[in-house]
Amino acid sequence: MGKTLFDKIWDKHVVEKIDNGPSVLYIDTHFIHEVTSPQAFKGIEKRGMKVFRPKQTIATADHNVPTLNQHLPIKDALSRMQVDALIENCNNHGIELYGLGHPYQGIVHVIGPELGITQPGMTIVCGDSHTSTFYSWSFWYGSFWYRYQ
């Protein structure tokens, strides 16, 4: 019997098969935003690591930003701190940021398909519970997983 589409994508992305354990998959694109990424950046910096393939990571501010008047300061202190941390982390790690005022800034799980970044057959991860809406083979992982693997 032929392989399913799932099997074909899976097989194409397997880096290592672990006996009686999970497979290690190659991830084509990583999307990040201001809510779950600060913890992950702190974790990798604490371990003395760098972002692997920063050019394959796309960042946008989407959860804690105003829809209107984005040129004004963010009123909520925690939201402002998270957006500022995203800006700083992207600058420090060479990650492209679609931040406030950028024409591509938008909802993290919407901009991938809208901008043509998400393509059929890709593996994508993002710390957003709507990641499976990328119209590709996507995974939500949460910052805890990313930080401690």
C-alpha positions in Angstrom: 0.0 0.0 0.0 1.2 3.5 -0.8 2.1 6.1 1.9 -0.3 8.6 3.2 0.4 12.3 2.9 1.1 12.4 6.6 3.7 9.6 6.3 5.4 11.3 3.3 5.8 14.6 5.2 6.9 12.8 8.4 9.5 10.7 6.6 10.8 13.7 4.7 11.5 15.5 8.0 12.8 12.7 10.3 16.3 13.6 11.5 16.7 10.7 13.9 14.6 7.8 14.9 14.9 6.8 18.6 14.2 3.2 19.4 11.1 3.1 21.7 11.1 6.9 21.8 10.0 9.9 19.8 11.4 10.7 16.4 13.4 13.9 16.0 12.0 16.0 13.2 13.5 18.8 11.2 11.4 22.0 11.5 11.2 24.2 8.4 9.9 27.4 10.0 9.5 28.6 13.5 7.0 31.4 14.3 7.3 33.4 17.6 5.4 36.2 19.4 5.7 38.3 22.5 3.9 36.1 25.0 5.7 32.7 24.9 9.1 33.7 23.5 10.7 35.7 26.4 10.8 32.5 28.5 12.4 30.5 25.7 15.0 33.2 25.0 16.0 33.3 28.7 16.3 29.6 28.7 18.6 29.3 25.7 20.7 32.2 26.9 21.0 30.7 30.3 22.3 27.5 28.7 24.8 29.5 26.5 23.0 28.5 23.3 22.2 30.5 20.2 19.0 30.4 18.1 19.5 27.7 15.5 18.8 29.0 12.0 17.5 32.5 13.0 16.6 33.2 9.4 14.0 30.4 9.6 12.3 32.1 12.6 9.7 34.8 12.0 8.4 37.0 14.9 5.4 39.2 15.2 3.8 41.1 18.0 0.2 40.0 18.1 -1.3 39.1 21.5 -0.7 42.3 23.5 -0.8 45.0 20.9 -3.6 47.6 20.1 -5.5 47.2 16.8 -5.7 51.0 16.5 -3.2 53.7 17.3 -0.2 51.4 17.2 2.1 54.5 17.1 1.1 55.3 20.7 2.8 53.6 23.7 1.2 50.4 24.9 -0.7 51.3 28.0 -0.6 48.0 29.9 2.8 47.6 31.6 3.1 43.8 31.2 2.1 43.9 27.6 4.6 46.7 26.9 7.3 44.7 28.6 6.6 41.6 26.6 6.7 43.5 23.3 9.9 45.3 24.3 11.4 41.9 25.2 10.5 40.6 21.8 12.1 43.5 20.0 15.3 43.1 22.1 15.5 39.4 21.7 14.9 39.6 17.9 17.7 42.2 17.6 20.0 40.2 19.8 19.5 36.9 17.8 19.1 38.2 14.3 15.4 37.3 13.9 13.2 39.1 11.5 10.4 40.9 13.5 7.1 42.1 12.1 6.6 44.5 15.0 4.2 47.4 15.5 4.1 49.7 12.5 5.5 47.0 10.1 3.2 46.3 7.2 3.3 42.5 7.8 2.6 42.8 11.6 -0.4 40.6 12.4 -1.8 37.6 14.1 1.0 35.0 14.3 -1.1 32.1 12.9 -2.5 34.2 10.1 0.5 35.9 8.7 2.2 32.7 7.6 -0.4 31.7 5.0 -1.1 35.4 4.1 2.6 36.1 3.4 3.2 32.8 1.6 5.7 31.7 4.3 3.6 28.6 5.1 3.8 26.1 2.2 2.4 22.6 1.7 4.6 19.9 3.1 6.4 22.1 5.6 6.8 21.5 9.3 6.1 24.5 11.4 6.2 25.2 15.2 4.9 28.1 17.2 4.1 28.8 20.8 0.4 29.5 20.0 -2.5 27.2 20.5 -3.9 28.1 17.0 -0.7 26.9 15.2 -2.6 24.1 13.5 -4.4 26.7 11.5 -1.3 27.4 9.4 -2.6 25.2 6.6 0.5 23.1 6.9 1.8 20.4 9.2 2.2 22.5 12.4 2.7 21.9 16.0 2.0 24.0 19.1 4.7 23.4 21.8 4.5 26.1 24.4 7.5 27.8 25.8 8.1 25.2 28.5 8.9 22.5 25.9 11.1 24.7 23.8 13.1 25.9 26.7 13.8 22.5 28.3 14.5 20.3 25.3 
